[in-house]
Amino acid sequence: MQRIILTLFVTCSMLGGMAHAANQHPTDLAGIKVLDLKTAQSVALADNPNMEAARARIEQARARVLQAAASWWPSLDLSGSGTRQRLSDTNYQYNKLLANTLMPGISVDQTDENYSAGLQATWVLFDGFYRTFREQQAAYDEQSNAAALVDSQRLLVNSVAEAFLNAQLAQTYIDIAQADETFYNRQLEDAQNRYDVGAGPWGDILNIKVQVNSAKTSRIRSQREFEAAKYGLAGLMGVADAALPAHIRLESLDKEYATPATKQKAEILIKEALAARPDIRQLEMQIKQAEAARGMAKAPFYPTVRVAGALEGSREGDMGLSSEDFGNSIGVNMSWNLYAGGADKARLAESEQVKREAVYTLAGLRNSVAAEIRQYLAMLAAAEEQVRLQRESVKLVQENRDLAQNEYEAGEASLVRLNEAQRDLTTTYGRLAQALVSYQLQRQRLLAATGRNLTGLKISDKK
């Protein structure tokens, strides 16, 4: 009966899990026309399958806590048996002869039936504190897995930011190439008109057509890069088939984004990171797990005390057991292993080294966090300076291109000078876009390093 109940419980649990999985619908992207970074990050937190796997690990750890707590309670076992035995003719005749010889008049049956039932209870009173440390270890494991989920979310949000910004840069390159193509198409139309009235050379038309084709080539290359970047972004977001809907356009890169001078102190950020980073909390919980494992390893050095009671009955001939067929017993037993070849001491030594490893791993992570923050602060400051310089360069190159265009249209400068000025403008716009994206990348990396990149995001509460 117990096995049947257990089977039914497992089956229902599996069906419940399947139904839950079937009810988990991905985020509907139909209403999104322009995708911004925060929306992409929130969708990834809700739909990325790795987050669901991390949540499943938390549920496993929570179940292990319940398993550890169950060991404090007594166990109760119900048993029953029924046997039917038929002797061979030879054994039956032998038993019959023996019975008549020893006790004349006693009948012997060739077929015999025996039935028994029992109820046994066992309760561990003392086990060297093994259960205490096992429960602690399970609780710390649950907390460690919860911290691991948050850390997975932190890393995912940072990965989405990098994929989004790289895709945004490719999209900006497309816009720059289109603007370059539009400019040369207008120049081509003007050159064609001048040639038609005999005021312009055919060489200018050929030269401008080459520039138009070059702009088209840049646009096509950027479109392919943008398409590839979108696949990576969609995969991180958990979009089906890793393909964003065709109607979605990424938010345009804000070329006027303010980049204030970095005034954050590395020491303050490091202190905040050491308090907030979930991977540090995860390692701290692993150290506590190792401490609990050490306590479990010491348990064999103590005796184990149990109390056991049993109610047992048996009957021959039929299964109708009555109270007269039952007897009972109760007792206390103690067991204490005095020598096991040094295995207990070896397990204790192993547990101490596990803790030692975790402590040094945490120390290494703390150093890595400090290095990351100092590195990203320096790179953020450099990115700020690059944005400032590129913005100044854009103004200068824009003015130079406009001057070259006016001189060319007035017949005072050659097409070569205009082409050079336009190439400089296109290149400078690309460098400005790259500097802005680099600034945003370093900003996102610094937020991830300090453990603050989840602030303000909608985090799914799926279980």
C-alpha positions as CSV (number, residue, x, y, z in Angstrom):
1,M,0.0,0.0,0.0
2,Q,2.8,2.4,0.9
3,R,4.5,1.7,-2.5
4,I,1.2,2.4,-4.3
5,I,0.7,5.7,-2.5
6,L,4.3,6.7,-3.2
7,T,3.8,5.8,-6.9
8,L,0.6,7.9,-7.1
9,F,2.4,10.8,-5.4
10,V,5.3,10.8,-7.8
11,T,3.0,10.5,-10.8
12,C,0.8,13.4,-9.6
13,S,3.9,15.5,-9.0
14,M,5.2,14.7,-12.5
15,L,1.9,15.6,-14.1
16,G,1.7,18.8,-12.0
17,G,5.2,19.8,-13.2
18,M,4.3,19.1,-16.8
19,A,1.1,21.1,-16.5
20,H,3.1,24.0,-14.9
21,A,5.7,23.9,-17.7
22,A,2.9,24.0,-20.3
23,N,1.4,27.1,-18.6
24,Q,4.6,29.0,-18.8
25,H,4.0,31.3,-21.8
26,P,6.8,33.4,-23.2
27,T,6.5,37.2,-23.2
28,D,4.3,38.5,-26.1
29,L,6.5,40.7,-28.2
30,A,3.7,41.7,-30.7
31,G,3.0,45.0,-28.9
32,I,6.6,46.1,-28.9
33,K,7.6,48.2,-31.9
34,V,10.9,49.7,-30.5
35,L,12.9,47.5,-28.2
36,D,14.9,49.3,-25.5
37,L,17.7,47.8,-23.3
38,K,15.6,47.5,-20.1
39,T,12.8,45.8,-21.9
40,A,15.2,43.3,-23.5
41,Q,16.8,42.6,-20.1
42,S,13.4,42.1,-18.4
43,V,12.2,39.7,-21.2
44,A,15.5,37.7,-20.8
45,L,14.9,37.4,-17.0
46,A,11.4,36.1,-17.6
47,D,12.0,33.8,-20.6
48,N,15.6,32.6,-20.6
49,P,15.5,28.8,-19.9
50,N,18.6,28.9,-17.9
51,M,16.8,31.0,-15.3
52,E,14.1,28.3,-15.0
53,A,16.8,25.7,-14.5
54,A,18.3,27.8,-11.7
55,R,14.9,28.0,-10.1
56,A,14.5,24.3,-10.3
57,R,17.8,23.9,-8.5
58,I,16.4,26.0,-5.7
59,E,13.3,23.8,-5.4
60,Q,15.6,20.7,-5.3
61,A,17.6,22.3,-2.4
62,R,14.3,23.2,-0.6
63,A,13.2,19.6,-0.9
64,R,16.5,18.5,0.6
65,V,15.9,20.7,3.6
66,L,12.6,18.9,4.2
67,Q,14.3,15.6,3.8
68,A,16.9,16.6,6.5
69,A,14.2,17.8,8.8
70,A,12.3,14.5,8.5
71,S,15.1,12.6,10.2
72,W,14.1,14.1,13.5
73,W,10.9,12.2,13.5
74,P,10.4,8.5,14.2
75,S,10.0,6.1,11.3
76,L,7.0,3.8,11.3
77,D,7.0,0.6,9.2
78,L,4.0,-1.7,8.5
79,S,4.8,-5.3,7.4
80,G,2.7,-8.2,6.5
81,S,3.1,-11.6,4.9
82,G,1.2,-14.7,3.9
83,T,2.6,-18.0,2.8
84,R,1.1,-21.3,1.7
85,Q,3.3,-24.4,1.7
86,R,2.5,-27.8,0.2
87,L,4.8,-30.7,1.1
88,S,5.9,-33.2,-1.4
89,D,4.3,-36.6,-1.1
90,T,7.6,-38.1,0.1
91,N,8.0,-35.5,2.8
92,Y,4.4,-35.7,3.8
93,Q,4.6,-39.5,4.3
94,Y,7.8,-39.1,6.2
95,N,6.3,-36.4,8.5
96,K,3.2,-38.5,9.0
97,L,5.1,-41.6,9.9
98,L,7.3,-39.6,12.3
99,A,4.3,-38.0,14.0
100,N,2.6,-41.3,14.5
101,T,5.7,-42.8,15.9
102,L,6.4,-40.0,18.4
103,M,2.9,-38.8,19.1
104,P,0.3,-41.4,18.0
105,G,-3.1,-39.8,17.0
106,I,-1.6,-36.5,15.8
107,S,-2.7,-35.5,12.3
108,V,-0.3,-34.0,9.8
109,D,-1.4,-31.7,7.0
110,Q,0.2,-31.8,3.7
111,T,-0.7,-28.1,3.0
112,D,0.1,-25.4,5.6
113,E,-0.7,-21.7,5.6
114,N,1.0,-19.0,7.7
115,Y,0.0,-15.3,8.1
116,S,1.8,-12.6,10.0
117,A,1.6,-8.8,10.4
118,G,3.7,-6.3,12.2
119,L,4.1,-2.6,13.1
120,Q,7.6,-1.4,14.0
121,A,8.6,2.1,15.2
122,T,12.2,3.4,15.4
123,W,13.4,6.7,16.7
124,V,16.9,7.9,16.8
125,L,17.5,9.8,20.0
126,F,21.1,10.7,19.5
127,D,23.5,10.4,16.5
128,G,26.4,12.6,17.4
129,F,24.6,15.8,16.2
130,Y,24.6,14.4,12.6
131,R,21.0,15.5,11.9
132,T,21.6,19.0,13.3
133,F,24.5,19.6,10.9
134,R,22.8,17.9,8.0
135,E,19.8,20.2,8.3
136,Q,22.1,23.2,8.5
137,Q,24.0,22.1,5.4
138,A,20.7,21.7,3.5
139,A,19.5,25.1,4.6
140,Y,22.8,26.7,3.5
141,D,22.6,24.8,0.2
142,E,19.2,26.3,-0.4
143,Q,20.6,29.8,0.3
144,S,23.6,29.1,-1.9
145,N,21.3,28.1,-4.8
146,A,19.1,31.2,-4.3
147,A,22.3,33.4,-4.5
148,A,23.4,31.5,-7.6
149,L,20.0,32.3,-9.2
150,V,20.5,36.0,-8.6
151,D,24.1,35.8,-9.9
152,S,22.9,34.1,-13.0
153,Q,20.4,36.9,-13.4
154,R,23.2,39.5,-12.9
155,L,25.4,37.8,-15.6
156,L,22.5,37.4,-18.0
157,V,21.5,41.1,-17.7
158,N,25.1,42.0,-18.5
159,S,25.2,39.6,-21.4
160,V,22.0,41.1,-22.8
161,A,23.4,44.6,-22.4
162,E,26.5,43.7,-24.4
163,A,24.5,41.9,-27.1
164,F,22.0,44.8,-27.3
165,L,24.6,47.5,-27.5
166,N,26.6,45.6,-30.2
167,A,23.4,45.2,-32.2
168,Q,22.6,48.8,-31.6
169,L,26.0,49.8,-33.0
170,A,25.5,47.7,-36.1
171,Q,22.1,49.4,-36.5
172,T,23.7,52.8,-36.2
173,Y,26.3,51.8,-38.8
174,I,23.4,51.0,-41.2
175,D,21.9,54.5,-40.6
176,I,25.3,56.1,-41.2
177,A,25.8,54.1,-44.4
178,Q,22.3,55.0,-45.6
179,A,23.0,58.7,-44.9
180,D,26.2,58.4,-46.9
181,E,24.4,56.7,-49.7
182,T,21.7,59.4,-49.7
183,F,24.3,62.2,-49.8
184,Y,26.1,60.7,-52.8
185,N,22.8,60.0,-54.6
186,R,22.0,63.7,-54.4
187,Q,25.5,64.5,-55.6
188,L,25.0,62.1,-58.5
189,E,21.8,63.8,-59.5
190,D,23.5,67.2,-59.4
191,A,26.5,65.9,-61.4
192,Q,24.2,64.3,-64.0
193,N,22.3,67.6,-64.4
194,R,25.6,69.5,-64.9
195,Y,26.8,66.9,-67.3
196,D,23.5,67.1,-69.3
197,V,23.9,70.9,-69.8
198,G,27.6,70.6,-70.5
199,A,28.8,72.1,-67.3
200,G,30.3,69.0,-65.7
201,P,32.7,66.2,-66.6
202,W,31.7,62.6,-67.1
203,G,34.4,61.6,-64.7
204,D,32.6,63.2,-61.8
205,I,29.6,60.9,-62.5
206,L,31.7,57.8,-62.6
207,N,33.5,58.8,-59.4
208,I,30.3,59.5,-57.5
209,K,28.8,56.2,-58.7
210,V,31.8,54.4,-57.2
211,Q,31.1,56.2,-53.9
212,V,27.4,55.2,-54.1
213,N,28.4,51.6,-54.5
214,S,30.8,51.8,-51.7
215,A,28.1,53.2,-49.4
216,K,25.8,50.4,-50.5
217,T,28.5,47.9,-49.7
218,S,28.9,49.3,-46.2
219,R,25.2,49.3,-45.6
220,I,24.8,45.6,-46.7
221,R,27.7,44.6,-44.5
222,S,26.3,46.4,-41.5
223,Q,22.8,44.9,-42.2
224,R,24.4,41.4,-42.1
225,E,26.2,42.2,-38.9
226,F,23.0,43.6,-37.4
227,E,21.1,40.5,-38.3
228,A,23.7,38.2,-36.7
229,A,23.8,40.4,-33.6
230,K,20.0,40.2,-33.3
231,Y,20.1,36.4,-33.3
232,G,22.5,36.5,-30.4
233,L,20.3,39.0,-28.5
234,A,17.1,36.9,-29.2
235,G,18.8,33.8,-27.9
236,L,19.7,35.5,-24.6
237,M,16.1,36.8,-24.4
238,G,14.7,33.3,-24.7
239,V,12.8,34.1,-27.9
240,A,11.6,31.1,-29.8
241,D,14.0,30.0,-32.6
242,A,16.3,32.9,-31.5
243,A,14.7,35.2,-34.0
244,L,13.1,38.6,-33.0
245,P,9.9,39.4,-34.8
246,A,10.5,41.3,-38.1
247,H,8.5,44.4,-37.0
248,I,10.8,45.1,-34.0
249,R,13.5,47.8,-34.3
250,L,16.0,48.4,-31.7
251,E,16.0,51.8,-29.9
252,S,18.3,54.2,-31.8
253,L,21.6,55.1,-30.2
254,D,21.2,58.4,-28.4
255,K,24.0,60.5,-29.9
256,E,23.3,63.3,-27.4
257,Y,23.5,61.1,-24.3
258,A,25.1,63.0,-21.5
259,T,28.3,61.4,-20.2
260,P,29.1,63.1,-16.9
261,A,32.6,62.8,-15.5
262,T,33.0,59.7,-13.3
263,K,33.2,60.8,-9.6
264,Q,32.7,57.4,-8.0
265,K,35.4,56.3,-5.7
266,A,36.7,52.8,-6.2
267,E,37.0,52.0,-2.5
268,I,33.3,52.8,-2.0
269,L,32.2,50.8,-5.0
270,I,34.3,47.8,-3.9
271,K,32.8,47.9,-0.4
272,E,29.3,48.0,-1.9
273,A,30.1,45.2,-4.3
274,L,31.5,42.9,-1.5
275,A,28.2,43.4,0.3
276,A,25.9,43.1,-2.7
277,R,27.4,40.6,-5.1
278,P,25.4,37.4,-5.1
279,D,28.4,35.2,-6.1
280,I,30.1,36.3,-2.9
281,R,27.1,35.4,-0.9
282,Q,27.0,32.1,-2.7
283,L,30.6,31.3,-1.7
284,E,29.9,32.4,1.9
285,M,27.0,29.9,2.0
286,Q,29.4,27.3,0.7
287,I,31.8,27.9,3.5
288,K,28.9,27.5,6.0
289,Q,28.0,24.2,4.2
290,A,31.6,23.1,4.6
291,E,31.4,23.9,8.3
292,A,28.2,21.8,8.6
293,A,29.9,19.0,6.6
294,R,32.7,19.0,9.2
295,G,30.2,18.6,12.0
296,M,28.6,15.7,10.1
297,A,32.1,14.1,9.7
298,K,32.6,14.3,13.4
299,A,29.3,12.4,14.2
300,P,30.8,8.9,13.9
301,F,33.1,9.7,16.9
302,Y,29.9,9.6,19.1
303,P,27.6,6.7,19.9
304,T,24.2,6.4,18.3
305,V,21.2,5.7,20.5
306,R,17.8,4.4,19.2
307,V,14.5,3.4,20.8
308,A,12.6,0.7,18.9
309,G,9.2,-0.8,19.5
310,A,7.3,-3.5,17.6
311,L,3.9,-5.1,17.5
312,E,4.0,-8.5,15.8
313,G,1.4,-11.2,15.2
314,S,1.2,-14.5,13.4
315,R,-1.5,-17.2,12.7
316,E,-1.6,-20.5,11.0
317,G,-4.5,-21.7,8.8
318,D,-6.3,-18.4,8.0
319,M,-5.6,-14.7,7.8
320,G,-8.1,-13.6,10.5
321,L,-5.5,-12.4,13.0
322,S,-7.0,-11.3,16.4
323,S,-5.6,-9.6,19.4
324,E,-4.6,-12.9,20.9
325,D,-2.2,-13.5,18.0
326,F,-0.1,-10.3,18.7
327,G,2.8,-9.6,20.9
328,N,4.9,-6.5,21.4
329,S,8.4,-5.5,22.3
330,I,10.2,-2.2,23.1
331,G,13.8,-1.5,23.7
332,V,16.7,0.9,23.6
333,N,19.9,0.1,21.8
334,M,23.2,1.9,21.5
335,S,25.9,1.4,18.9
336,W,29.4,2.9,18.8
337,N,32.0,2.2,16.2
338,L,35.4,2.1,18.0
339,Y,37.6,1.5,14.9
340,A,37.0,1.7,11.2
341,G,40.5,1.7,9.8
342,G,41.0,5.5,10.0
343,A,38.1,6.2,7.6
344,D,36.4,8.6,10.1
345,K,39.5,10.6,10.6
346,A,40.1,10.8,6.9
347,R,36.5,12.0,6.3
348,L,37.1,14.7,8.9
349,A,40.3,15.8,7.3
350,E,38.6,15.9,3.9
351,S,35.9,18.2,5.2
352,E,38.4,20.5,6.8
353,Q,40.2,20.9,3.4
354,V,36.9,21.5,1.6
355,K,36.3,24.4,3.9
356,R,39.8,25.6,3.4
357,E,39.4,25.5,-0.3
358,A,36.1,27.5,-0.1
359,V,37.8,30.2,2.1
360,Y,40.6,30.7,-0.3
361,T,38.2,30.7,-3.3
362,L,36.2,33.5,-1.6
363,A,39.4,35.5,-0.9
364,G,40.3,35.1,-4.6
365,L,36.9,36.3,-5.7
366,R,37.1,39.3,-3.4
367,N,40.4,40.3,-5.1
368,S,38.8,39.7,-8.6
369,V,35.8,42.0,-7.7
370,A,38.2,44.8,-6.6
371,A,40.2,44.4,-9.8
372,E,37.1,44.4,-12.0
373,I,35.8,47.6,-10.4
374,R,39.1,49.5,-10.7
375,Q,39.5,48.3,-14.3
376,Y,36.0,49.3,-15.4
377,L,36.2,52.7,-13.6
378,A,39.4,53.4,-15.6
379,M,37.8,52.3,-18.9
380,L,34.7,54.3,-18.2
381,A,36.7,57.4,-17.7
382,A,38.6,56.7,-20.9
383,A,35.3,56.2,-22.7
384,E,33.9,59.5,-21.4
385,E,37.0,61.3,-22.8
386,Q,36.6,59.5,-26.2
387,V,33.0,60.6,-26.5
388,R,33.9,64.2,-25.7
389,L,36.7,64.1,-28.3
390,Q,34.6,62.5,-31.0
391,R,31.7,64.9,-30.5
392,E,34.2,67.8,-31.1
393,S,35.6,66.0,-34.1
394,V,32.1,65.6,-35.6
395,K,31.4,69.3,-35.4
396,L,34.7,70.1,-37.0
397,V,34.4,67.5,-39.8
398,Q,30.8,68.4,-40.4
399,E,31.8,72.0,-40.9
400,N,34.7,70.9,-43.2
401,R,32.4,68.7,-45.3
402,D,29.8,71.5,-45.7
403,L,32.6,73.9,-46.8
404,A,33.9,71.3,-49.3
405,Q,30.4,70.7,-50.6
406,N,29.8,74.4,-51.1
407,E,33.1,74.9,-52.8
408,Y,32.5,71.9,-55.1
409,E,29.0,73.1,-56.1
410,A,30.5,76.6,-56.8
411,G,33.2,75.0,-58.9
412,E,36.0,76.2,-56.6
413,A,37.1,72.7,-55.4
414,S,37.5,69.3,-56.9
415,L,35.3,66.2,-56.3
416,V,38.3,64.5,-54.7
417,R,38.2,67.1,-51.9
418,L,34.5,66.6,-51.4
419,N,34.9,62.8,-51.3
420,E,37.7,63.1,-48.8
421,A,35.6,65.4,-46.6
422,Q,32.6,63.1,-46.8
423,R,34.6,60.0,-45.9
424,D,36.0,61.8,-42.9
425,L,32.5,62.7,-41.8
426,T,31.2,59.1,-42.2
427,T,34.3,57.7,-40.4
428,T,33.9,60.3,-37.6
429,Y,30.2,59.5,-37.1
430,G,31.2,55.8,-36.9
431,R,33.8,56.6,-34.3
432,L,31.3,58.6,-32.3
433,A,28.8,55.8,-32.3
434,Q,31.6,53.3,-31.3
435,A,32.6,55.7,-28.4
436,L,29.1,56.0,-27.2
437,V,28.5,52.2,-27.3
438,S,31.9,51.7,-25.6
439,Y,30.8,54.1,-22.8
440,Q,27.5,52.3,-22.3
441,L,29.3,48.9,-22.3
442,Q,31.7,50.0,-19.6
443,R,28.8,51.5,-17.6
444,Q,26.9,48.2,-17.8
445,R,30.0,46.2,-16.9
446,L,30.6,48.5,-13.9
447,L,27.0,48.0,-12.8
448,A,27.4,44.3,-13.1
449,A,30.7,44.3,-11.2
450,T,29.1,46.2,-8.3
451,G,26.0,43.9,-8.3
452,R,23.6,46.8,-9.1
453,N,22.6,46.0,-12.6
454,L,19.3,44.3,-11.5
455,T,18.0,47.5,-9.9
456,G,14.9,48.8,-11.6
457,L,14.3,45.7,-13.7
458,K,11.2,43.5,-13.6
459,I,12.3,40.2,-12.3
460,S,10.0,37.2,-13.0
461,D,8.6,35.4,-9.9
462,K,8.0,32.1,-11.8
463,K,8.4,29.0,-9.7
